[in-house]
Amino acid sequence: MIKIDEIKVKIEDKQEDLITISVVEPEPTSIGIEVEPVPSQLIHLDIRRTLDNNYIIYDHPLFDIVVNPDKKKIMTFVKKFAKTEAYPHQDAFFDYLKSRGVILADTVKGGNIFGSIEATYPANKKMDVVKVVLLNIFMFLRTELPKLKKALDYDFEVDHMIVDPTPEDSTEYGEVPQQKKKGTMDPFYTQYYGLLYRI
């Protein structure tokens, strides 16, 4: 592409009927670009490699993550003693991978085991795809686990308060004397609620 300010125009007016215009293209200049190598990142996961070449990640408290390099699949299986519903967290996990371009969005589906969800990731010959998958799983767990831990701790505290309350929040048997009528509800009021709204 020729810039307008770099065009040199030469007009010869020796002949009245002939005008010669010569355009001189500027010589291309070389641009030097230096690309710095990306430093390697060390991640820590509670991971195990199986005999059939799969990777199982146990870091999440509600479900296990399985990476199958042979079938190019990422699967999640709900833990046996999960304390809360795992599906919203599985959905958030695959949404994160989808937004990062790790999995194919149209391959997210339920697996053949109850509560399992799976998706397929694309092949790429220019990079190690398994390392990319593991790195993105680590990034998701790094943001997900602190929030999930607070929610699970809150549920534990509520259950603990009900099952084993403190002396201030509990009464011993016989501390409150028994009476025939207590509170504001009349035990002898036996009229059905539907009879109150007759026309």
ROMI-636682 format. One record per residue (C-alpha): residue number from 1; residue in three letters; x, y, z. Coordinates in nm, 2 decimals. Layout:
// ROMI-636682
  pos  code      px      py      pz
  NUM   ALA       X       Y       Z
...
// end
This chain:
// ROMI-636682
  pos  code      px      py      pz
    1   MET    0.00    0.00    0.00
    2   ILE    0.14    0.34   -0.10
    3   LYS    0.09    0.64    0.13
    4   ILE   -0.01    0.96   -0.03
    5   ASP    0.26    1.17    0.14
    6   GLU    0.53    0.94    0.01
    7   ILE    0.44    0.96   -0.36
    8   LYS    0.68    1.17   -0.57
    9   VAL    0.52    1.33   -0.88
   10   LYS    0.72    1.46   -1.17
   11   ILE    0.55    1.67   -1.44
   12   GLU    0.74    1.75   -1.76
   13   ASP    0.59    2.04   -1.94
   14   LYS    0.82    2.05   -2.24
   15   GLN    0.55    1.92   -2.46
   16   GLU    0.22    2.10   -2.45
   17   ASP    0.00    1.80   -2.52
   18   LEU    0.19    1.54   -2.32
   19   ILE    0.22    1.53   -1.94
   20   THR    0.42    1.25   -1.79
   21   ILE    0.37    1.14   -1.43
   22   SER    0.61    0.90   -1.27
   23   VAL    0.53    0.75   -0.93
   24   VAL    0.82    0.63   -0.71
   25   GLU    0.72    0.37   -0.46
   26   PRO    0.89    0.40   -0.12
   27   GLU    1.12    0.12   -0.03
   28   PRO    0.98   -0.11    0.24
   29   THR    1.14   -0.09    0.57
   30   SER    1.19   -0.39    0.79
   31   ILE    1.02   -0.40    1.13
   32   GLY    1.18   -0.60    1.40
   33   ILE    0.95   -0.79    1.64
   34   GLU    1.07   -0.98    1.94
   35   VAL    0.85   -1.24    2.11
   36   GLU    0.93   -1.31    2.47
   37   PRO    0.88   -1.68    2.57
   38   VAL    0.59   -1.74    2.80
   39   PRO    0.71   -1.86    3.14
   40   SER    0.59   -2.20    3.25
   41   GLN    0.34   -2.21    3.53
   42   LEU    0.35   -2.46    3.81
   43   ILE    0.01   -2.58    3.93
   44   HIS   -0.09   -2.80    4.22
   45   LEU   -0.38   -3.04    4.19
   46   ASP   -0.50   -3.35    4.38
   47   ILE   -0.48   -3.56    4.07
   48   ARG   -0.43   -3.93    3.99
   49   ARG   -0.35   -4.10    3.66
   50   THR   -0.55   -4.42    3.60
   51   LEU   -0.44   -4.74    3.42
   52   ASP   -0.65   -4.64    3.11
   53   ASN   -0.46   -4.32    3.08
   54   ASN   -0.72   -4.09    3.24
   55   TYR   -0.67   -3.81    3.49
   56   ILE   -0.89   -3.79    3.79
   57   ILE   -0.89   -3.46    3.99
   58   TYR   -1.03   -3.47    4.35
   59   ASP   -1.00   -3.11    4.45
   60   HIS   -1.36   -3.02    4.43
   61   PRO   -1.57   -3.12    4.73
   62   LEU   -1.89   -3.20    4.54
   63   PHE   -1.77   -3.38    4.22
   64   ASP   -1.46   -3.54    4.07
   65   ILE   -1.32   -3.42    3.73
   66   VAL   -1.20   -3.68    3.48
   67   VAL   -1.00   -3.59    3.17
   68   ASN   -0.99   -3.86    2.91
   69   PRO   -0.72   -3.77    2.65
   70   ASP   -0.80   -4.07    2.42
   71   LYS   -1.16   -3.97    2.37
   72   LYS   -1.09   -3.60    2.43
   73   LYS   -1.35   -3.57    2.69
   74   ILE   -1.39   -3.39    3.03
   75   MET   -1.64   -3.56    3.27
   76   THR   -1.76   -3.48    3.61
   77   PHE   -1.90   -3.73    3.86
   78   VAL   -2.08   -3.63    4.18
   79   LYS   -1.91   -3.75    4.50
   80   LYS   -2.10   -4.01    4.70
   81   PHE   -2.14   -3.81    5.01
   82   ALA   -2.19   -3.46    4.86
   83   LYS   -2.34   -3.23    5.12
   84   THR   -2.54   -3.01    4.87
   85   GLU   -2.67   -3.01    4.52
   86   ALA   -2.37   -3.05    4.28
   87   TYR   -2.54   -2.96    3.95
   88   PRO   -2.52   -2.58    3.97
   89   HIS   -2.14   -2.61    4.04
   90   GLN   -2.10   -2.85    3.75
   91   ASP   -2.29   -2.61    3.52
   92   ALA   -2.06   -2.33    3.63
   93   PHE   -1.76   -2.54    3.57
   94   PHE   -1.85   -2.62    3.21
   95   ASP   -1.96   -2.26    3.15
   96   TYR   -1.62   -2.15    3.25
   97   LEU   -1.45   -2.39    3.02
   98   LYS   -1.68   -2.29    2.74
   99   SER   -1.61   -1.92    2.79
  100   ARG   -1.23   -1.99    2.78
  101   GLY   -1.26   -2.18    2.45
  102   VAL   -1.15   -2.51    2.60
  103   ILE   -1.45   -2.72    2.52
  104   LEU   -1.70   -2.74    2.23
  105   ALA   -2.02   -2.57    2.34
  106   ASP   -2.25   -2.81    2.16
  107   THR   -2.10   -3.12    2.32
  108   VAL   -2.20   -3.05    2.68
  109   LYS   -2.45   -3.33    2.79
  110   GLY   -2.54   -3.57    3.06
  111   GLY   -2.34   -3.89    3.09
  112   ASN   -2.45   -4.25    3.13
  113   ILE   -2.40   -4.23    3.51
  114   PHE   -2.65   -4.05    3.73
  115   GLY   -2.54   -3.70    3.80
  116   SER   -2.25   -3.70    3.55
  117   ILE   -2.19   -3.43    3.29
  118   GLU   -1.94   -3.45    3.00
  119   ALA   -1.81   -3.24    2.72
  120   THR   -1.56   -3.28    2.44
  121   TYR   -1.25   -3.06    2.38
  122   PRO   -1.10   -3.00    2.03
  123   ALA   -0.77   -3.14    1.91
  124   ASN   -0.47   -2.91    1.84
  125   LYS   -0.14   -3.02    1.70
  126   LYS    0.04   -2.69    1.79
  127   MET    0.01   -2.73    2.17
  128   ASP   -0.03   -2.98    2.44
  129   VAL   -0.41   -2.98    2.49
  130   VAL   -0.41   -3.18    2.81
  131   LYS   -0.18   -2.92    2.98
  132   VAL   -0.42   -2.65    2.86
  133   VAL   -0.72   -2.84    3.00
  134   LEU   -0.55   -2.90    3.34
  135   LEU   -0.44   -2.53    3.36
  136   ASN   -0.80   -2.41    3.30
  137   ILE   -0.93   -2.66    3.56
  138   PHE   -0.68   -2.52    3.81
  139   MET   -0.79   -2.16    3.73
  140   PHE   -1.15   -2.25    3.78
  141   LEU   -1.08   -2.43    4.12
  142   ARG   -0.88   -2.13    4.24
  143   THR   -1.18   -1.90    4.21
  144   GLU   -1.45   -2.15    4.29
  145   LEU   -1.32   -2.32    4.60
  146   PRO   -1.30   -2.02    4.84
  147   LYS   -1.66   -1.92    4.77
  148   LEU   -1.78   -2.28    4.80
  149   LYS   -1.59   -2.33    5.12
  150   LYS   -1.77   -2.03    5.28
  151   ALA   -2.11   -2.17    5.17
  152   LEU   -2.04   -2.52    5.30
  153   ASP   -1.90   -2.38    5.63
  154   TYR   -2.22   -2.18    5.67
  155   ASP   -2.44   -2.49    5.62
  156   PHE   -2.22   -2.68    5.87
  157   GLU   -2.26   -2.40    6.13
  158   VAL   -2.64   -2.40    6.08
  159   ASP   -2.67   -2.77    6.12
  160   HIS   -2.44   -2.77    6.42
  161   MET   -2.64   -2.49    6.58
  162   ILE   -2.96   -2.70    6.55
  163   VAL   -2.81   -3.04    6.64
  164   ASP   -2.58   -2.93    6.92
  165   PRO   -2.69   -2.58    7.04
  166   THR   -2.50   -2.38    7.30
  167   PRO   -2.64   -2.35    7.66
  168   GLU   -2.76   -2.00    7.58
  169   ASP   -2.97   -2.13    7.29
  170   SER   -3.11   -2.44    7.45
  171   THR   -3.32   -2.54    7.76
  172   GLU   -3.28   -2.86    7.96
  173   TYR   -3.57   -3.10    8.00
  174   GLY   -3.80   -2.98    8.27
  175   GLU   -3.66   -2.63    8.28
  176   VAL   -3.98   -2.49    8.13
  177   PRO   -4.28   -2.62    8.33
  178   GLN   -4.55   -2.81    8.14
  179   GLN   -4.89   -2.63    8.11
  180   LYS   -5.22   -2.73    7.96
  181   LYS   -5.22   -2.43    7.72
  182   LYS   -4.92   -2.25    7.60
  183   GLY   -4.87   -1.98    7.34
  184   THR   -5.14   -1.80    7.15
  185   MET   -5.29   -2.08    6.95
  186   ASP   -5.61   -2.22    7.10
  187   PRO   -5.60   -2.60    7.09
  188   PHE   -5.98   -2.63    7.10
  189   TYR   -6.03   -2.42    6.79
  190   THR   -6.12   -2.70    6.55
  191   GLN   -6.29   -2.50    6.27
  192   TYR   -6.15   -2.56    5.93
  193   TYR   -5.99   -2.27    5.75
  194   GLY   -6.21   -2.32    5.44
  195   LEU   -6.52   -2.25    5.64
  196   LEU   -6.40   -1.90    5.72
  197   TYR   -6.42   -1.79    5.36
  198   ARG   -6.77   -1.91    5.27
  199   ILE   -6.98   -1.67    5.07
// end
